[in-house]
């Protein structure tokens, strides 16, 4: 090994780094570790040496220790103002090794838990979420743009047993589809979902402002019935009679047929208030249409409804060559009591009476 006492520190480090690379090329883990240790005695934060130390542990099968050194190398690399090409290459190697280590760690966890009875489809959803966090997946939380009601569960798609009335809506899907077909026969009834409002600044919202790519026909809009449409859809309104519609005068519910054109996308976004759920009843659903809420992605299937929290990041896409159309409406979350519903209505009524700025709620 290089005699580190006979050179200035930078020259010593450069020589030892060359030795470490040569040792790695010939798969000599002991020599690799020795050269890395010698560099780290001179500069404990040298990112190349941290990568080499990680490689040495990895070659010995100690992946946990290797991951800690790769992580330290990447942290030091981010703190380096200008990275020379050889350092960038080592950091890319460390990032790839760390990603593979994380994949191996997660697979080992999931395999071991499966042998011990864990099934993500039927076991505790809270434990499943904790496992996602432990394995580095992002935590998606409610982020309402306007009104936050504390203490509500952070749930992406609402458990079906808590919205049992959805079965009645699904049972009416054929009748609702017949009413939708009559609406679809008049394309001029659809208008862009994101409207340009004269009394508000223009907000293009990823090119969707005034764009027919995402359009709607409203039966109710911002808490007000649209009679010329609602009267044409009596079976749709009848199907929603059992739903706990979120009634806030001047704001909700909104009930609409929502069309997403072939090839269109709705970018990730958050809703305004976290005291309600948004419900989807798919009606015209070609293949390759998907919807993501937080960390869970689903495919729409005709006649199969769901409810979700729109204050958790969500997005949609129609990757098919046909339009997708669904029924959308909003309901109170089951945790919101009758008293709390009244108080929330009183809150918005007070805002309206004061003239203070407050958004429409939309869906």
DOKEMI-209285 format. One record per residue (C-alpha): residue number from 1; x, y, z. Coordinates in Angstrom, 1 decimal. Example, Ala and Ser with C-alpha at 12.3 -4.5 7.8 and 13.67 -1.06 7.14 Angstrom:
residues 2
> pos_px_py_pz
> 1_12.3_-4.5_7.8
> 2_13.7_-1.1_7.1
END
This chain:
residues 363
> pos_px_py_pz
> 1_0.0_0.0_0.0
> 2_1.1_3.6_-0.6
> 3_3.2_5.0_2.3
> 4_0.8_7.9_3.3
> 5_3.6_9.5_5.4
> 6_5.7_10.4_2.4
> 7_3.3_12.6_0.5
> 8_1.2_15.7_1.0
> 9_-2.4_14.9_2.0
> 10_-4.0_15.5_-1.5
> 11_-1.3_13.4_-3.2
> 12_-1.7_10.7_-0.5
> 13_-5.5_10.6_-1.1
> 14_-5.1_10.5_-4.9
> 15_-2.6_7.6_-4.7
> 16_-4.8_5.6_-2.2
> 17_-7.9_6.2_-4.4
> 18_-6.0_4.7_-7.3
> 19_-5.1_1.7_-5.1
> 20_-8.7_1.3_-4.1
> 21_-10.0_1.3_-7.6
> 22_-7.4_-1.3_-8.6
> 23_-8.4_-3.5_-5.6
> 24_-12.1_-3.2_-6.6
> 25_-11.3_-4.1_-10.2
> 26_-9.6_-7.3_-9.1
> 27_-12.3_-8.0_-6.5
> 28_-9.9_-7.8_-3.5
> 29_-12.3_-6.7_-0.8
> 30_-9.6_-6.7_1.9
> 31_-7.3_-4.4_0.0
> 32_-10.2_-2.2_-1.0
> 33_-11.2_-1.8_2.6
> 34_-7.6_-1.0_3.7
> 35_-7.2_1.7_1.0
> 36_-10.5_3.2_1.9
> 37_-9.7_3.2_5.6
> 38_-6.4_4.9_4.9
> 39_-8.1_7.7_2.9
> 40_-10.7_8.1_5.7
> 41_-8.0_8.5_8.3
> 42_-6.8_11.5_6.3
> 43_-10.3_12.9_5.4
> 44_-13.2_11.2_7.1
> 45_-15.6_12.9_4.6
> 46_-13.9_11.9_1.4
> 47_-16.9_10.7_-0.7
> 48_-14.9_8.4_-3.0
> 49_-13.5_6.5_0.0
> 50_-17.0_6.3_1.5
> 51_-18.1_4.6_-1.7
> 52_-15.1_2.2_-1.6
> 53_-15.9_1.3_2.0
> 54_-19.5_0.6_1.0
> 55_-18.3_-1.6_-1.9
> 56_-15.9_-3.5_0.5
> 57_-18.8_-4.3_2.9
> 58_-21.0_-5.2_0.1
> 59_-18.4_-7.7_-1.2
> 60_-18.3_-9.2_2.2
> 61_-22.1_-9.6_2.3
> 62_-22.7_-6.9_5.0
> 63_-25.2_-5.0_3.0
> 64_-26.5_-3.0_6.0
> 65_-23.1_-1.5_6.6
> 66_-22.6_-0.9_2.9
> 67_-25.9_1.0_2.7
> 68_-24.7_3.3_5.5
> 69_-21.5_4.2_3.7
> 70_-23.3_4.7_0.4
> 71_-25.7_7.1_2.1
> 72_-22.8_9.0_3.7
> 73_-21.1_9.3_0.3
> 74_-24.2_10.6_-1.4
> 75_-24.7_13.2_1.4
> 76_-21.1_14.4_1.1
> 77_-21.4_14.4_-2.7
> 78_-24.4_16.7_-2.4
> 79_-22.4_19.1_-0.3
> 80_-19.6_19.2_-2.8
> 81_-19.8_22.4_-4.9
> 82_-18.3_21.2_-8.1
> 83_-18.0_17.4_-8.6
> 84_-15.3_16.2_-11.0
> 85_-16.3_13.5_-13.5
> 86_-14.7_10.6_-11.5
> 87_-16.6_11.7_-8.4
> 88_-19.9_11.9_-10.3
> 89_-19.3_8.4_-11.6
> 90_-18.7_7.1_-8.1
> 91_-21.8_8.8_-6.7
> 92_-23.9_7.4_-9.5
> 93_-22.5_3.9_-8.6
> 94_-23.4_4.5_-5.0
> 95_-26.9_5.7_-5.8
> 96_-27.5_2.6_-7.9
> 97_-26.1_0.3_-5.2
> 98_-28.2_2.0_-2.6
> 99_-31.4_1.6_-4.7
> 100_-30.6_-2.1_-5.2
> 101_-30.0_-2.4_-1.5
> 102_-33.3_-0.8_-0.7
> 103_-35.1_-3.1_-3.1
> 104_-33.4_-6.1_-1.6
> 105_-34.2_-4.9_1.9
> 106_-37.9_-4.3_1.1
> 107_-38.3_-7.7_-0.7
> 108_-36.7_-9.4_2.3
> 109_-39.1_-7.7_4.6
> 110_-42.1_-8.5_2.6
> 111_-41.1_-12.1_2.1
> 112_-40.4_-12.6_5.8
> 113_-43.7_-11.0_6.8
> 114_-45.6_-13.1_4.2
> 115_-44.2_-16.2_5.8
> 116_-45.5_-14.9_9.2
> 117_-49.0_-14.2_7.9
> 118_-49.0_-10.7_6.6
> 119_-51.2_-10.1_3.6
> 120_-51.3_-6.4_2.3
> 121_-54.8_-7.1_0.9
> 122_-56.4_-8.2_4.1
> 123_-54.1_-7.3_7.0
> 124_-54.1_-4.0_8.9
> 125_-53.9_-1.1_6.5
> 126_-52.2_1.0_9.1
> 127_-49.4_-1.6_9.5
> 128_-49.2_-1.7_5.7
> 129_-48.7_2.1_5.6
> 130_-46.0_1.8_8.3
> 131_-44.2_-0.8_6.1
> 132_-44.3_1.6_3.2
> 133_-42.8_4.3_5.3
> 134_-40.0_2.0_6.5
> 135_-39.1_1.0_3.0
> 136_-38.8_4.6_1.8
> 137_-42.1_5.2_0.1
> 138_-43.5_8.8_0.3
> 139_-46.1_9.7_2.9
> 140_-49.1_11.3_1.3
> 141_-51.2_13.4_3.7
> 142_-54.2_15.6_3.5
> 143_-53.2_19.0_2.2
> 144_-56.5_21.0_1.7
> 145_-56.0_24.3_0.0
> 146_-58.6_26.1_2.1
> 147_-60.1_24.3_5.1
> 148_-58.5_21.7_7.4
> 149_-60.6_19.8_9.9
> 150_-58.2_18.2_12.4
> 151_-58.3_14.6_13.6
> 152_-59.6_12.9_10.5
> 153_-58.0_9.6_9.3
> 154_-55.4_9.9_6.6
> 155_-57.1_7.5_4.1
> 156_-56.6_7.6_0.4
> 157_-59.5_5.4_-0.9
> 158_-62.3_5.1_1.7
> 159_-62.8_1.6_3.0
> 160_-65.9_0.1_1.3
> 161_-67.6_-0.9_4.5
> 162_-67.8_2.7_5.6
> 163_-69.7_3.8_2.4
> 164_-72.1_0.9_2.1
> 165_-74.6_3.1_0.3
> 166_-72.3_3.1_-2.8
> 167_-73.9_-0.3_-3.6
> 168_-77.2_1.4_-4.3
> 169_-75.5_3.8_-6.7
> 170_-73.7_0.9_-8.5
> 171_-77.0_-1.0_-8.8
> 172_-78.4_2.0_-10.7
> 173_-75.4_2.2_-13.1
> 174_-77.3_0.9_-16.2
> 175_-80.1_3.4_-15.7
> 176_-77.6_6.2_-15.1
> 177_-75.6_5.1_-18.2
> 178_-78.8_5.4_-20.3
> 179_-79.3_9.0_-19.1
> 180_-75.7_9.7_-19.8
> 181_-76.0_8.4_-23.3
> 182_-78.7_10.9_-24.1
> 183_-76.4_13.7_-22.7
> 184_-73.4_12.4_-24.7
> 185_-75.6_12.6_-27.9
> 186_-75.4_16.4_-27.4
> 187_-71.7_17.2_-27.2
> 188_-72.4_21.0_-26.9
> 189_-73.7_20.4_-23.4
> 190_-70.2_19.7_-22.2
> 191_-68.0_22.6_-21.1
> 192_-64.4_22.7_-19.9
> 193_-64.2_21.8_-16.2
> 194_-61.6_24.5_-15.5
> 195_-63.4_27.7_-16.3
> 196_-62.0_31.2_-16.9
> 197_-63.7_33.4_-14.3
> 198_-63.8_37.2_-15.0
> 199_-63.6_38.0_-11.2
> 200_-60.5_35.9_-10.6
> 201_-56.9_35.9_-11.9
> 202_-56.2_33.4_-14.7
> 203_-54.8_30.2_-13.5
> 204_-54.0_27.9_-16.4
> 205_-53.6_24.7_-14.2
> 206_-51.3_22.8_-16.5
> 207_-53.1_23.8_-19.7
> 208_-56.6_22.7_-18.6
> 209_-58.1_26.2_-18.4
> 210_-60.9_26.4_-21.0
> 211_-59.7_23.0_-22.4
> 212_-62.2_20.5_-23.6
> 213_-59.7_17.7_-22.8
> 214_-61.4_17.6_-19.3
> 215_-65.0_18.7_-19.6
> 216_-68.3_18.3_-17.6
> 217_-72.0_18.5_-17.6
> 218_-73.4_19.5_-14.2
> 219_-76.6_18.2_-12.6
> 220_-75.8_20.3_-9.5
> 221_-73.0_22.8_-9.4
> 222_-71.6_24.5_-6.3
> 223_-74.6_23.5_-4.2
> 224_-77.2_24.7_-6.8
> 225_-79.3_22.4_-9.0
> 226_-79.0_22.8_-12.7
> 227_-82.6_22.0_-13.5
> 228_-82.4_21.7_-17.3
> 229_-79.9_18.8_-16.8
> 230_-81.1_17.3_-13.5
> 231_-84.6_17.0_-14.8
> 232_-83.3_14.9_-17.7
> 233_-81.6_12.5_-15.2
> 234_-84.2_11.4_-12.7
> 235_-82.7_7.9_-12.2
> 236_-79.3_9.5_-11.5
> 237_-80.8_11.8_-8.8
> 238_-82.9_8.9_-7.4
> 239_-79.7_6.7_-7.1
> 240_-78.1_9.5_-5.0
> 241_-81.0_9.8_-2.6
> 242_-79.3_7.6_0.0
> 243_-75.9_9.2_-0.4
> 244_-74.9_11.7_2.4
> 245_-74.3_14.5_0.0
> 246_-72.1_17.3_1.3
> 247_-74.6_20.1_1.5
> 248_-73.0_23.6_2.0
> 249_-75.2_26.3_0.4
> 250_-73.5_28.0_-2.5
> 251_-70.6_25.5_-2.5
> 252_-71.6_21.9_-2.5
> 253_-72.7_19.3_-3.6
> 254_-71.6_19.2_-7.2
> 255_-72.9_16.3_-9.2
> 256_-71.6_16.0_-12.7
> 257_-70.7_13.8_-15.7
> 258_-67.0_14.2_-16.2
> 259_-65.4_13.4_-19.5
> 260_-61.7_12.9_-20.0
> 261_-60.7_12.8_-23.7
> 262_-58.6_10.2_-25.2
> 263_-54.9_10.8_-24.4
> 264_-55.7_13.5_-21.8
> 265_-54.2_13.7_-18.3
> 266_-55.2_15.6_-15.1
> 267_-51.9_16.5_-13.3
> 268_-51.3_15.9_-9.6
> 269_-53.3_18.3_-7.4
> 270_-55.1_18.7_-4.0
> 271_-58.7_19.5_-3.2
> 272_-59.9_22.4_-1.0
> 273_-61.5_20.9_2.2
> 274_-60.9_17.6_4.0
> 275_-64.4_17.0_5.5
> 276_-65.8_15.3_2.4
> 277_-65.1_12.5_0.0
> 278_-65.3_12.6_-3.8
> 279_-67.1_9.7_-5.3
> 280_-66.7_8.2_-8.8
> 281_-69.1_5.9_-10.6
> 282_-67.4_4.8_-13.9
> 283_-69.8_4.6_-16.8
> 284_-67.9_4.8_-20.1
> 285_-64.5_3.4_-19.4
> 286_-62.2_2.2_-22.2
> 287_-59.0_0.3_-21.3
> 288_-55.9_2.1_-20.1
> 289_-57.6_4.6_-17.9
> 290_-56.1_5.0_-14.5
> 291_-56.5_7.1_-11.3
> 292_-54.0_7.6_-8.5
> 293_-54.6_8.8_-5.0
> 294_-51.5_9.1_-2.8
> 295_-49.5_5.9_-3.2
> 296_-52.4_3.8_-4.6
> 297_-53.3_3.5_-8.3
> 298_-56.5_2.0_-9.6
> 299_-58.2_1.4_-12.9
> 300_-61.7_2.5_-13.5
> 301_-64.2_-0.4_-14.2
> 302_-67.7_0.3_-15.5
> 303_-70.2_0.2_-12.7
> 304_-67.6_-0.1_-9.8
> 305_-67.7_3.0_-7.6
> 306_-65.2_4.3_-5.1
> 307_-64.8_7.2_-2.7
> 308_-61.6_9.0_-2.0
> 309_-60.1_12.0_-0.2
> 310_-59.3_14.6_-2.8
> 311_-57.1_16.6_-0.4
> 312_-54.5_13.9_-0.8
> 313_-52.5_14.3_-3.9
> 314_-54.3_12.6_-6.9
> 315_-54.1_12.5_-10.6
> 316_-55.8_10.8_-13.6
> 317_-55.0_9.8_-17.1
> 318_-56.8_8.4_-20.1
> 319_-54.2_6.5_-22.1
> 320_-56.7_5.0_-24.5
> 321_-58.0_6.2_-27.9
> 322_-61.5_6.8_-26.6
> 323_-63.2_9.2_-24.2
> 324_-63.8_8.2_-20.6
> 325_-66.9_9.5_-18.7
> 326_-67.8_9.0_-15.1
> 327_-70.4_10.3_-12.6
> 328_-68.8_12.4_-9.8
> 329_-70.4_13.7_-6.6
> 330_-69.2_14.7_-3.1
> 331_-70.4_13.4_0.3
> 332_-69.6_14.1_3.9
> 333_-66.9_11.9_5.5
> 334_-68.5_9.4_7.8
> 335_-66.4_10.8_10.8
> 336_-68.1_14.2_10.5
> 337_-71.0_14.3_12.9
> 338_-74.4_16.1_12.2
> 339_-73.4_18.8_14.7
> 340_-70.1_19.3_12.9
> 341_-71.9_19.5_9.5
> 342_-74.0_22.3_10.9
> 343_-71.0_24.1_12.2
> 344_-69.2_23.8_8.9
> 345_-72.2_25.2_7.1
> 346_-72.3_28.0_9.6
> 347_-68.6_28.7_9.0
> 348_-69.1_29.1_5.3
> 349_-72.3_31.1_5.8
> 350_-70.3_33.5_8.0
> 351_-67.6_33.8_5.4
> 352_-70.2_34.6_2.8
> 353_-71.8_37.2_5.0
> 354_-68.5_38.9_5.7
> 355_-67.5_39.1_2.0
> 356_-64.2_37.5_2.8
> 357_-62.4_35.6_0.0
> 358_-63.3_32.0_-0.1
> 359_-63.2_29.6_-3.0
> 360_-66.0_27.5_-4.5
> 361_-65.4_23.9_-3.6
> 362_-65.9_22.1_-6.9
> 363_-64.9_18.5_-7.4
END
